């Protein structure tokens, strides 16, 4: 995009301003680090615009106290910028699928998606982060057809960012912006676990 100009302008009947401000469905996927971090960076921009923000965390443990959560909660309650709602979809969710625990996690994931659907229908927020949402889709816990249909038909000017590895093709096709984070090297490759200030 040289000089900030689009490569092509669609014949969609929209004005430049309407096209520029249309709501986006964004997907951050791939095996590299930084998918959630990039989404939370966008949430900071949305907060600065005064937009109501909702974060729905799938998979990451509800016990984790991640830096982005604390920062956005403090900012959301500061009286400046937009309000922030933060939801964790179940206690003790982890990266590893444990035998026998799937049913509860699947039910929690479906319940979370149902709440998101209600919020989208009511236009409760203007900016949504569905963190690690690709996993319950990949595992079949949430119906992909319903997700794609709901997201593409959402009313108003609601932006949605979805993060996680292995985003389904149908979700990628429906998205307006897709970024794939590629891993070149990671400390975990040499046996180093995640550390404070870097992973959380």
N, C-alpha and C positions, 0 to 999 in steps of 0.2 A: 504494500500500500504506500507508494511514494507520496510524500507530502500530505499524508492523511486522507488521500482520495481513494474511494473504493475502486476496485478493478472494473466492476460493471455495475450498472444501475438497473434493477429489475423494473419491468413495466407492470407495477402492482397498484398504480393509482394513488400511492401514498406521497405526501409531501416529504421533502428532505427531513424536516423536523419530526414528522410522524415516524418515518422509517428509523431515524436515529434514536428515538426514545421508545421503540417498541420493546416489550418485555422479552427477556432471553431465557432459554433453557440451556444451561451450561453443564458440561461433563468434564471432570478431571479424572483421568484413568491412567493406566500404565503401571509398571513395576518399580518405577523410581520414587524416591522420597519427595514429598512436598505437595501432594494433592490436597490434603486438608488444609495445610498451611496457606496455600494459595487461595482457597475458598474463604478462610477466615480473614485474609488480607482484603478480599473483596467486601466481606462483611464490615470491616472497619470503614471502608469507603462509603458503604450504604449508611452506616451509623452517622458518619459525618454529614450526609445529606438529610438526616432527620428521618430516615425511613424506619418503620417498625421491622425488626429482624427476628426470625425464628431459626434456631439451630436444633436439628433432630439428629442425635447421635445413635447410629446403629453399630453394633459389634463392640466398640471400645467399652471397657468396663466402666460401670457407673461409679466405681470406687476411685477411679483415676481423678486427680485434680490437675487438669491440664492448664497450662498458662493462658491459652486463648479463652477458655471458659471464664477464668477469673477476670481477665482484662475486659472482656466484653460485658460481663455482668456489672463490673464497676462502672464502665462507661455508660451502660444502659440505665443505671440508676443515678447518674450524675446530674440529670436535669438538662444536659446538653445533648445534642444529637438525638438519635432515635432510641426507642425502648428496645430491650433485648429479652426474648424468651428462650430459655435453654432447656431442652428435654433429652433425657437419657432413656433409652428404650429397654431398661431391665437391669437388674443387679447382676454383677459378675460376668457380663458378656466378655468373651475373650476371642483372640485370633484363632484359637483351636476349637474345632467342633468336637465336643465330648460326647461319647455314646450315652444315650438315655436322656440327655439334656436338651436335645433339639426341639422337642415338642413345645416346651415352655418358651424357648427363644423364638420359635416360629410364631407362636401366638402373640408374643410381645411385639414382634416385627409387624404382624398384620394389624395389631391394635395401633401401633405407631403410624402406619400408612393410612389407616382409617381417619386418624386425627388430622393428618396432613391434608387428606382429601377434604375434610370438613373445613379446615382453615382456608384452603384454596377457594372453595366454593363461597365462603363468607368474605373473602378478600381481607383476612385478618391481619396479614403482614404484607410487606412489599418485597422483602428479600428473605429467601429461605436457603439454608444450608442443610442438605440431606447427606450427612457425613457417613461414609462407608456404606452407602445405600446399595451399591452394586452387589454386595455379598448376599443379602436376603433375596435379591432377584436371581442371582446365580444359583443359589441353593433351592429355589422354587418355593420359598416361604411366602412370597408376595407375587401376585399375578402380573406378569409383564405387560400383557395387553391392557389391563386396567390402568397400570401406571402410565403407559404411553398415551392412552386415550385421555386420561385425566390431566396430564401435564400439558398436552398440546391443546386442550380445550379450556384451560384455566382462564377465568375472566380477568378483566382489569389489567393492571400494569405490574404484575407480580413476577419477579426474577427468581429463578430456581437454579441452585448449583448442586450437582450431585458428585460425590467423590467415591473412589474405590477402584480396585483392580478389576480387570476383566469385564468392563461394561458391555452389556449385551448389544449386539449389532443394531437391533431395532431402536434401542435408546439412543445410540450414536447417530443413527439416521434421522431421528426426530429432533436432535439437539441443534441449536443455532451455533454453538461454539464448543468445540471439543479440543482438549489438550491432552496429549499422551506424555506422561512423565517417563523418561527412559533412564534406567539405572546404568551408570558406567562403573561405579565402584561404591561400596558401602562398608562401613566398619563391621557390620554383622557378618560379612563374608569371611572375616578373619577371626570370628569368635567373640567379638566385642558386643555386649548387650547395649540397649538404649540407655541414654544418660539424661540427667536433669538438664534443663535449659536447651536441649537439642531435640529430644523426642517429646518432652512434655514440660 
